[in-house]
Amino acid sequence: MHWFRDMGLAVKLTLLLLLALSILLLSTVLLLASNTQTLTQEVGTERIGEEVAIVQGQLAQLERELQTDINALVTSVTFFQAVGSRDAAVVENTISGLSLSPELFDIVVVDGDGNRLIDTQVDTNLAAEDALLASALARNETVTLLAEDNEGETQVTIAVAAPVVSFTGNVLGAVQIGRQLTSEFLGALTFDREQVHVGLIYGDQIIARNRSGGAPIASNLLVAGVPYQAASVQQAQSGEAVFSDTLVWGEDTPYAVAYVPLGVIAESPAILMVSVELNDISSFQNTTLVNTISVFVANAFLTIAFIYFTLYRIAIRPINTVRTTAQEMIEGQYDQRIPLTSRDELGQLASTFNEMASAVQQRETSLQEAREEAERSDRVKSAFLASMSHELRTPLNSIINFTSFVLEGDTGPITDEQVDLLTEVVTGSRHLLNLINDVLDMSKIEAGSLRLFIEDNIDLDQLLARAMSTARSLLGDKPVVLTLESAPGLPRTRGDQQRILQILLNIMSNACKLTEEGEIKLKADHVDDEIIIAISDTGPGIPDEERDLIFQVFTQTKSGIKHGGGTGLGMPIAKSLTEAHGGRLWFDSEVGKGTTFYVALPVKSDTLVPTLEV
């Protein structure tokens, strides 16, 4: 959100207004789309209900036609006489003379022994036909489906079989007539209307459609993008029409879908899938949405433009005046004031600003005097610290030197007790001298007067060895192992040799003070254009709540205080000296396991130029 926070107020207000209008537009579009979708669903439900009623009526008409045709055959005297005579030619001529439906696909007649007298269609499923005719010879009138494979395509026929009985009640034979469910038949069910699609589902695939032209369609699709639902098909096979609860979308067109059983057969394995295109409703929906969005967007832009220019005149321009005047005051023109043009909130703001400007102008003079006095005090403090440091260092050096002469016996023999006391004097004096040096260094760093003695070709291996030697003397008899791992061929570096050693000694002395047992490891590697020095110890570690104290001036952690205290200047000085070399100093620590400090120094810093200036 930083990008939004940094924008101008006019842009913010415009964006917020645009966001509000966009939300309103989105809500309107969603509501309109929802209502239109509901309307489309209702219209689709009504349309598909009408189409299912038409299909069921046509199926009932088919059943009546089949019953009429087969009754015309079995009740014809000439027909059953021909069947009784078992003369195929006479049977065929008799059938030709009867007024049967021209749409009949197949007529099969058998005699009383089941022998075929005529068969108008060559079938591949003779076993199913024979079973149907055998049932008719047993005086059963049956309606069923016959399915056969014709050159790799499944064809389904509605077949009706009945016995041929004489006046005396003897079964002379049986007759079977059938109507094949072809694409033409499916088209006739809906009178070939373009918006209505009918498919015959049999054996987990759609084997016929009322309109099959165009590109090939997958066997599970009625039209492109509209598959059948297996669960609905299974439900419809029990004998009830099933209507889909939701619209089905295929290629951006909504369809209402239903599944209709073949009414002439109970629990039919073949199901009719009926769908109605609702493209006219969808087009109306899209047109309405587009028109709504267009009008709304046009009105939104006009509203935004009007509000923007109004806000600019009554709010943004006065605020810009306040900002310009404030900027001029920042640049030192404290006599600038804002003209009062109204008494509203902005006018009151301008009046308050002018009062504040007067107060600021009055105080600036006092602040300038106080600032000059503070600068003089700071210079006096720095001069005092530098002077006192030099004044203290001189007698301390004398004390250390003279005491060392006495210890070495230059002034005559001394007792063991005197040796111990004088050694304490030298140790305390050196400690005090180190504290004075730290205070002097810190004062120079804070005053910005620290100077580095820069030279090329510094041998880091030599500095690491000196740091290790000092660490050994600091550890004394502690059970701590010192380890040095230096990568072979460390490059010569540029910097202040003594200050780099001071960085290492400050960190090493801290590790030696806090580590009671375990290991202190000094490791140096060359990574890219930097020398990475890691100093690890097995001390108490640094808790999370004390991490921010490490580099604060005159601040000690609890562990540091416990192990002897100090001035709290060692690590801040090390960090400042590292950054003065263009490097970095950081650490990782885990309580109870130890701490690792990392010093990254550039091999050849462009900002450090070799000089003889101290």
C-alpha positions, -999 to +999 in steps of 0.1 A: +000+000+000+030+023-001+023+033-037-013+044-027-001+062+004+023+083-017-003+094-043-018+128-044-051+134-025-070+141-057-058+108-072-067+089-040-102+104-039-107+096-075-095+060-071-117+055-040-147+069-059-138+046-089-136+017-065-170+024-050-186+028-084-169-004-096-183-023-066-217-009-073-214-019-109-203-053-100-231-057-076-256-045-102-242-069-129-242-098-105-278-091-094-289-087-130-271-118-141-286-138-112-321-126-121-316-132-158-302-166-150-333-174-128-355-162-156-336-183-181-339-213-158-377-208-155-382-204-192-360-234-199-379-255-174-412-246-191-398-251-226-383-285-218-415-296-201-434-287-233-409-306-255-410-337-233-448-337-235-446-335-273-421-364-274-442-385-251-472-378-272-453-388-303-442-420-286-478-428-276-488-422-312-461-446-323-474-472-299-509-468-313-497-471-349-478-503-341-508-518-323-531-507-352-507-523-378-503-556-360-540-558-353-547-552-390-524-582-398-536-607-372-573-599-377-572-602-415-588-634-427-568-636-458-536-631-438-541-659-412-554-681-441-521-674-459-501-681-428-521-713-422-512-724-457-476-717-451-472-701-485-447-673-483-457-658-516-493-656-506-483-641-472-462-614-489-490-605-514-515-604-486-493-580-465-488-558-496-525-555-500-531-542-464-529-505-455-499-507-431-477-477-420-451-469-446-425-463-418-424-499-407-388-511-408-392-548-406-420-574-409-413-610-399-439-638-403-433-674-391-456-705-393-467-725-363-434-743-362-414-711-360-402-713-396-398-679-413-422-674-441-411-638-449-385-614-434-383-580-450-351-570-433-319-590-430-310-590-393-279-598-373-298-603-341-318-634-352-317-649-317-336-620-302-361-620-330-366-658-326-372-654-288-398-626-294-416-648-321-415-678-298-432-658-271-459-647-296-464-684-306-471-690-269-500-665-273-481-635-258-483-601-274-450-584-266-434-550-272-397-548-268-364-533-282-342-551-306-306-539-310-282-551-336-248-542-349-248-530-385-212-524-398-200-512-364-230-490-357-257-500-332-293-498-345-323-500-322-358-511-333-391-510-314-406-544-322-442-557-315-450-594-319-484-612-318-498-647-325-518-654-356-549-673-344-576-690-365-613-688-359-611-720-340-585-707-317-555-725-332-522-707-334-513-707-370-481-687-366-467-654-354-460-619-368-435-593-358-434-557-370-407-531-361-400-494-363-363-484-364-353-455-342-333-435-368-323-399-370-353-392-392-376-408-366-360-386-338-365-355-360-402-364-365-407-366-328-400-328-326-411-318-361-375-310-370-373-278-351-338-263-350-337-254-313-347-289-302-322-317-300-330-353-294-306-382-290-311-419-284-289-433-256-282-470-256-253-489-242-236-459-226-235-439-258-257-417-280-263-438-311-286-415-330-295-377-331-322-358-348-295-336-364-262-353-370-248-331-397-216-311-394-184-321-375-183-355-357-196-354-321-183-376-293-206-405-283-213-389-249-224-355-263-258-346-277-245-314-291-211-298-287-204-292-251-236-309-238-229-345-224-255-368-209-255-375-172-252-412-164-272-409-131-301-392-149-301-419-176-302-447-150-331-429-132-350-425-165-346-462-173-370-470-145-398-454-165-400-418-153-390-386-172-360-368-155-355-331-158-321-315-152-322-291-122-297-267-138-290-254-173-262-270-192-238-247-211-223-258-244-202-234-264-216-203-247-252-215-252-275-226-224-296-258-228-325-272-208-321-310-207-345-339-199-343-377-202-374-395-215-380-433-214-396-450-244-432-451-231-441-482-250-416-503-230-414-506-192-379-502-178-364-496-213-326-498-216-329-470-243-335-434-232-342-403-252-322-373-243-340-341-251-325-306-250-338-271-259-315-243-270-321-211-250-298-190-271-325-163-275-326-158-237-288-159-235-285-132-262-310-111-243-290-115-211-257-106-228-273-076-245-288-064-213-255-067-194-235-049-221-260-021-222-261-018-185-223-017-182-220+008-210-245+032-195-231+028-160-195+033-171-205+065-190-223+079-160-195+069-138-169+088-158-191+119-159-197+116-121-160+112-114-150+141-136-176+164-119-166+153-084-128+156-092-130+192-105-153+202-076-129+186-051-099+202-068-114+237-065-128+235-029-102+212-013-071+202-033-061+236-044-063+251-009-043+221+004-017+226-022-014+262-011-008+250+025+018+226+012+036+252-008+037+276+021+049+249+044+077+241+020+087+277+018+089+278+056+110+247+056+134+265+032+137+293+058+110+318+046+092+320+080+073+352+070+051+333+045+013+331+053-018+315+037-045+338+024-079+332+041-106+327+015-133+309+034-145+301+069-150+263+064-127+236+078-100+245+053-103+281+062-099+272+099-069+251+090-053+280+071-059+303+101-044+277+125-015+272+102-008+310+101-008+311+139+016+281+140+038+298+114+040+329+137+049+307+166+075+289+146+090+322+134+093+334+170+108+302+182+133+298+153+154+326+167+155+310+201+163+276+186+191+290+165+207+305+196+202+272+215+217+253+186+248+274+185+252+271+222+248+233+220+274+231+192+298+251+213+291+228+243+297+197+221+330+211+208+340+219+244+330+183+255+350+167+226+380+189+234+377+181+271+375+144+264+405+145+240+425+167+264+417+146+295+424+113+276+458+126+266+465+140+301+455+107+317+474+085+292+507+103+299+509+096+336+494+061+332+522+052+307+547+066+332+532+045+360+533+013+338+569+020+327+583+028+362+564-001+378+578-024+351+613-012+359+608-020+395+594-055+386+623-062+364+647-054+393+663-023+377+660-005+411+671-034+433+658-067+445+621-069+456+602-095+475+576-119+461+548-100+479+560-068+462+561-086+428+524-095+432+514-061+443+533-044+415+519-068+389+484-058+401+494-022+396+506-028+360+475-049+352+451-023+366+470+005+349+469-012+315+431-019+319+425+017+328+446+028+298+425+006+275+393+021+289+407+056+282+417+046+247+382+032+241+366+065+254+389+085+232+381+063+201+343+066+208+345+104+212+363+106+179+338+083+162+308+104+175+325+136+166+333+123+131+370+130+136+383+094+134+411+090+109+423+057+094+459+050+084+452+033+051+478+010+035+478-017+008+490-053+011+479-060+046+487-096+056+456-109+073+472-142+083+497-122+105+468-102+121+449-135+128+480-150+144+484-119+167+448-121+177+452-158+186+483-150+206+465-123+226+435-146+231+457-173+247+470-148+272+435-137+280+422-172+286+448-181+311+440-215+326+405-218+313+397-252+297+390-236+263+405-248+230+416-221+205+413-230+168+424-210+138+411-220+103+424-197+076+417-204+039+449-209+020+460-179-002+440-151+015+445-120-007+463-089+006+438-063+017+435-026+020+428-008+052+441+003+086+461-026+100+459-015+136+422-008+134+415-042+118+435-059+146+415-038+171+382-052+156+395-087+160+408-082+195+376-065+207+355-095+196+381-121+207+384-106+242+347-106+245+346-143+236+374-151+260+357-133+288+323-151+284+335-186+275+343-207+305+349-240+287+347-255+252+361-239+221+367-205+205+373-208+167+387-180+145+379-187+108+387-166+077+375-172+041+377-153+008+341-150-007+337-130-039+353-096-032+352-098+006+371-114+034+346-131+058+360-136+093+339-157+118+347-158+155+327-185+172+325-194+209+307-218+232+297-192+257+262-186+272+248-171+240+227-139+237+189-140+244+166-125+219+156-097+242+193-086+246+203-087+209+196-049+204+220-041+233+251-056+217+261-025+196+247+002+220+273+025+236+279+020+273+255-010+275+262-044+289+242-076+286+235-097+317+261-122+307+287-094+303+279-080+337+281-114+353+315-121+338+332-089+348+313-060+333+332-034+312+325-001+296+302-015+268+324+002+242+342-028+227+315-040+203+302-005+192+338+005+184+343-028+165+311-021+145+320+015+138+356+006+127+342-022+104+318+002+087+345+028+084+363+002+062+332-003+041+324-036+058+297-053+078+295-068+113+267-091+125+262-121+147+242-153+152+236-167+187+217-195+204+212-194+242+232-222+259+253-230+227+273-199+220+277-170+196+293-164+162+303-129+151+310-122+114+332-095+100+330-089+063+358-066+049+362-056+013+395-068-003+401-035-021+376-008-012+375+021-037+366+045-008+397+037+011+427+055-004+462+048+010+473+078+030+499+088+055+474+109+075+467+097+110 
